[in-house]
Amino acid sequence: MLKVYAAKWCPHCTQTVQYLKDRKIEFEYIELEEQSDDIIQKIVEVNGGDDWVVPTLEFNGKWREGKVFNAFELHADLKKLGL
Protein backbone atom coordinates (compact mmCIF):
# COMPACT_ATOMS: atom_id res chain seq x y z
CA MET A 1 0.00 0.00 0.00
CA LEU A 2 1.12 3.54 -0.74
CA LYS A 3 2.45 5.34 2.34
CA VAL A 4 2.16 9.12 2.56
CA TYR A 5 4.52 10.71 5.08
CA ALA A 6 3.01 14.11 5.71
CA ALA A 7 2.24 16.89 8.17
CA LYS A 8 -1.16 18.36 9.08
CA TRP A 9 0.06 21.93 8.55
CA CYS A 10 1.47 21.28 5.06
CA PRO A 11 -0.73 22.53 2.17
CA HIS A 12 1.12 20.33 -0.34
CA CYS A 13 0.35 17.30 1.83
CA THR A 14 -3.32 18.24 2.01
CA GLN A 15 -3.49 18.62 -1.77
CA THR A 16 -1.69 15.31 -2.32
CA VAL A 17 -4.04 13.48 0.06
CA GLN A 18 -7.08 14.99 -1.66
CA TYR A 19 -5.68 14.03 -5.08
CA LEU A 20 -5.32 10.42 -3.93
CA LYS A 21 -8.81 10.34 -2.38
CA ASP A 22 -10.39 11.83 -5.51
CA ARG A 23 -8.82 9.07 -7.60
CA LYS A 24 -9.67 6.36 -5.07
CA ILE A 25 -6.00 5.43 -4.62
CA GLU A 26 -5.66 3.62 -1.31
CA PHE A 27 -2.96 4.94 0.98
CA GLU A 28 -1.79 5.01 4.56
CA TYR A 29 -1.38 8.51 5.99
CA ILE A 30 1.57 8.81 8.37
CA GLU A 31 1.90 12.00 10.42
CA LEU A 32 5.66 12.46 10.25
CA GLU A 33 5.98 14.63 13.35
CA GLU A 34 4.62 11.74 15.44
CA GLN A 35 7.12 9.14 14.16
CA SER A 36 10.23 7.63 15.69
CA ASP A 37 13.70 8.98 14.98
CA ASP A 38 14.40 5.98 12.70
CA ILE A 39 11.51 6.83 10.40
CA ILE A 40 12.34 10.53 10.39
CA GLN A 41 15.96 9.72 9.54
CA LYS A 42 14.82 7.59 6.57
CA ILE A 43 12.70 10.48 5.28
CA VAL A 44 15.68 12.83 5.67
CA GLU A 45 17.82 10.34 3.70
CA VAL A 46 15.23 10.04 0.91
CA ASN A 47 15.14 13.84 0.65
CA GLY A 48 18.87 14.36 0.22
CA GLY A 49 20.16 14.08 3.78
CA ASP A 50 19.72 17.65 5.01
CA ASP A 51 16.17 17.73 6.39
CA TRP A 52 12.82 16.00 6.04
CA VAL A 53 10.44 17.23 3.39
CA VAL A 54 6.77 16.35 3.04
CA PRO A 55 4.84 14.84 1.44
CA THR A 56 7.24 11.97 0.91
CA LEU A 57 5.72 8.85 -0.64
CA GLU A 58 6.75 5.19 -0.53
CA PHE A 59 5.30 2.24 -2.44
CA ASN A 60 6.81 -1.24 -2.38
CA GLY A 61 10.25 0.05 -1.46
CA LYS A 62 10.25 2.82 -4.09
CA TRP A 63 10.38 6.38 -2.83
CA ARG A 64 9.26 9.80 -4.08
CA GLU A 65 10.92 12.70 -2.31
CA GLY A 66 8.85 15.55 -0.93
CA LYS A 67 7.73 18.02 -3.59
CA VAL A 68 5.50 21.01 -4.11
CA PHE A 69 2.08 19.78 -5.21
CA ASN A 70 1.69 19.55 -8.97
CA ALA A 71 -1.04 17.21 -10.21
CA PHE A 72 0.67 16.35 -13.51
CA GLU A 73 4.00 15.61 -11.83
CA LEU A 74 2.34 13.59 -9.07
CA HIS A 75 0.44 11.54 -11.66
CA ALA A 76 3.67 10.76 -13.53
CA ASP A 77 5.53 9.93 -10.32
CA LEU A 78 2.76 7.59 -9.13
CA LYS A 79 3.00 5.75 -12.46
CA LYS A 80 6.77 5.40 -11.96
CA LEU A 81 6.09 3.92 -8.52
CA GLY A 82 3.78 1.36 -10.10
CA LEU A 83 0.41 2.83 -9.20
Order of alpha helices (4+ residues) and beta strands (2+ residues): beta-alpha-beta-alpha-beta-beta-alpha
